[in-house]
Amino acid sequence: GKKYTMPLHGFAYTSQFTVKKITDTTVCMELKDDEKTYPMYPFRFSLSVEYRLNGDTVTVRYTLKNKDEKALFFGMGWHPGFNLPMEKGFDFEDYRIVFPHWKNIAECGFSESVLDTGKRISASSEVRLRHEDYALDLRAFVGVGTKAELSAGGKRKTVISYKSMPYFGLWTSRDPAPFI
């Protein structure tokens, strides 16, 4: 019956993590509940984030542990950012996101105040990047499968693989900016 509020995007991204492990190819950091988190999130928890480099691949793993006896309610979001263009001879709008493992792909309907209105808009498994498509900031898709490929000029530039995500979001600035 008590109301708890936190800032947009939660609190982890502005919190101080403790480095638990660091090697030439791995860094693991941890965030634990404390007096700063309790007023907005009344749960005992431990959040570990591990970055592992293997050749030209970066793997990110999150582990959230419930340190309480009550149910732990949470939401997790994360996104990489990519500078575009990645090489000379290309512009932002030369890039595409392709979902090779899609199933019933659809774009989510948004409004200024609701993240997902429940409306579904038929979508293609290939999304062309155009700044004018980000008037509401974010585009989110469902049914995209477990892989996204960023490409330009018919050549794959980056692959993002994931196990399970109900939404796949794409964001760039409303004003033309060199990133996605």
N, C-alpha and C positions, 0 to 999 in steps of 0.2 A: 503493500500500500504506500510505500515511500517512492517519491520521484527522484531519479538521478539523471543529471545531464552532463554531457561531455561535449567538447568542441567537435566541429565537423572534421571528419577523418580520424576521430578517436584521439588517443593520447600517446600511443606507442611511438609514433614518429617524432615526437618532441621530447621523449623521455631519455634518460641516461641509461644506456645498457652497460653491463660489465663484460669485459672480454674474458671468456672462460677458456678458450684454446686458440692458439695462433701458430701456424706453421707456414712454410713457403707456399702452400697451396690451399690452406683452409683457415678460416676465421670463424669462431663460434662465439656469439654474444648472448647474454641473458638479461631479461627484464623481470623483476619480481614485484609483487604488490608491495606498496608502502603507504606512508601517510599522505602522499600526493595522489595516489590512485584511488584510495578508499572513498573520498567524497563523490567521485563520479562513477566508480566501478567497485561495488562492495563485495568483491570476491578475493579469495587468496589464490594466487596463481604463480606460475613460472612460465615465461615465454622465451624459448631459445630460437635463435636465427643463425643458421649455418650457411656460409658461402664457401663453395668448393670449386676450385679451378682445375680442369683437366684438359690440357691442350687449349683449344679455342672454345671450350664449353664451360659455362658457369652454371653450377647447380645451386639452387637455393632451397633450403629445407626449414620449415617451421615446425616446432614442437610446443604445444600448449599443454601444461599439466595443471590439473585441478588440485589445489592444495587444501581444499575445503571439503566438508561433508555434504554441502548442499550442491544442487545442480549448478553448473557453470554455463551461463549464457554468454555467447560471444559472436562477433563477426570478424572476419579476417579479409583484408584486402592488401594487394601488393601489385606494383607494376614497375616494369623496367621502362626506361626512356631511351629513345634512339634519335640521334641527330640525323637530320635529313637535309640535303642529300649526303649519302655516305661516301660518294666519290664524284669527281669532276665529270661534267657532261650530263648530269641528271638534275632535275628539280624535284621539289617536294611532291608535286602532282604526277610525277612519273612512277611513283611507288604504288604497290598493291599489297594487300594482306590477303593471303589465300588460306582457306581452311580445307585441307585435303581429306580430313576424316569426318566431315560434317554429317549430321543427321537432322533433318527437319529444321534447318537453319532459319532463324527469323530475327529481325531487329525489334528491340523493345521500344514501346512508345513511352515518351517522357513528357513532362510538363515542367514549368518553372519551379513547382513546389513538390512534385512527386517523382521519385527516382525511377519507378517502373509502374506505369498506369495499368499494366495488364494487357494492353493492346499489343498485338503482334503484327508486324509488317513483313511480308514476304521478302526474303533477302537472297542474294547470290552467295556462293561460296568464295567469290572473289570481290573484295572491297577496294575500290579505287580511292586513294587519298586525295581529298579536295577540301581546302579550308572552309569553303561555304557550307559544307555538311556538318559543321560544328557550331552552329548558331546557339544551340543549347549546351555547349561545351562537350558533352559526352555522347558517344554512340555505344550502345551495348547490344550484344547479340546472345542468343541462346541456341543450343543445338550445334555448336561449332566443332565438337569432337575433342581430340586431345593434342592437336598441333595447329600452330599458326606459322605461316611463312611470309616474311617480308621480302619483297622482290622488286626489281626495276629492270627494264630492258630485257625481260625474259630470263634474267639470272637471279637465282635465290641468293639473298644477302644474309639473312638471319632466320633461324628457326627457334620458335618458342614451343617447348613441349611441356605438358602438364598432365597430371593424373585426373583431376576432377575439378571442374569449375562450372557452377551453374550459369554464370555470366562471363562474357568476354567483352571488356570495355576498350574503346579506343578514344583517346583524348588528345587534343592539341589546343593551343590558344585560339580564341575567336579571331584575333588579329593574326595575319599570316606570320607564323613562327617556324623555325627550322627544326622541329622535333615532333615525334608522335609518341 
